[in-house]
């Protein structure tokens, strides 16, 4: 049997791979399990030997392949032949996990009668040529549902508004989301910077995970350093404010987005028609080497 996991969401794809491997270990132990990186010289030959060698103690085998598409061209053709031979072999499973869709030589991995396993476990779908599951970047309701599931899995007491806030901040970025949740779970609540959770959120039991003294709110998450990326165009419009403090705040946030100062300046040229003469003068000064765009933006924010 061949199982093909693919897609840009590394976290969910790797989680599925671990789940499948764990199920194999549970049913057959580690004796028939091998992992091979086909981008490393010699691993392809070791993979072939693994498939050929018979074991007196293990009737089932699973080979986990990494960087399969990075094998040399000649080996890609050999890999295709091997996989097509393995497809109908019930005692051998080859598990492939890749970020991208297969190269042309291996495109049969996604051609019918491939079965999309989705949430079904691979053991429930044996007997079909190839099992495949795609892990796209989650969006919208699917992403929010994933966030709620990860919070629930860790038994962290976060308010519904707090969960939505996390979903907005880390939208589509599963690794950053779960890293933040693991940190919150470990601390027993948001950190104040000293490595300790705020006293109002410390756990009465002293154990990480559940048991927080109160529900975590958005403000608590912000204290931990969770911050929603400001809207770029909204900040640009902030330069129109009559309040100097508001303009300086907008400038600080725009700089924090690491956008090129020249780009910001050119956008402002269209957003601030009442300052076109000043902007033209600034542009001339920059191009003559008398001033930098960063200094121009600071000057505009202060005026």
Order of alpha helices (4+ residues) and beta strands (2+ residues): beta-alpha-beta-alpha-beta-alpha-beta-beta-beta-alpha-alpha-alpha-alpha-alpha-alpha-alpha-alpha-alpha
